[in-house]
Amino acid sequence: MDKLYADKGYISKALASELLERGVSIVNNVRKNMKAKALSLWDREMLSRRFIIETINDQLKNISQIEHTRHRSVHGFMLNIIGGLVAYQLKERKPQLNITSAEFNAMAVMR
């Protein structure tokens, strides 16, 4: 089963069940007005590392100049995305999750 780590927010039961049917479980923190739910230690840790993924997305949009809304064609759009991904890959210092081998093995066992 795949997991989708999300921000705090309300996700309808219909959407959650549709994603679950497709093999995707949603993992998120709950708001004050929502019922509490139990999270595994791994899921808690991955939620706390979400900011790194958001940092990567921000760098792709700003530093690699992927965010551009006036594309003249689908080819221009794809060229801009690929160019941004290549520029990101050529960066010397990239944010990392720094998952230890023990954490990685625990993740493999959980699947």
C-alpha positions, 0 to 999 in steps of 0.5 A: 500500500502506498502512502500520501503524506499531507498537510493538516486538513479535512479530507472527505471520507468519500475521497479517502475511501476512493484513494484507499480502493486505489491502494493509497492511504492518506497520512496527515495530522488532524485539526483541533476539530477532528477526531484523533487517529493513531499514527505509527512512529514511521508516519509521524517521522515522515510527516515531520520531514515534509518540509524538506520535500516542500523545500525541494518543490520551492527550489524547483519552482524558484531557483530552477525557474519551473514556475511559468504560466504562459507557455505557448504549447505543450512542448514548451511546457515540457521543455521548461519542466525538463530543463528545471529538473536538469538544473536541479540535478546539476546543483551541488547541494540538495536537501536530503531526508537523511534516512538511516539504514535502520529507518530504511529497513524498518520501512521495507519491513512495513510494506 
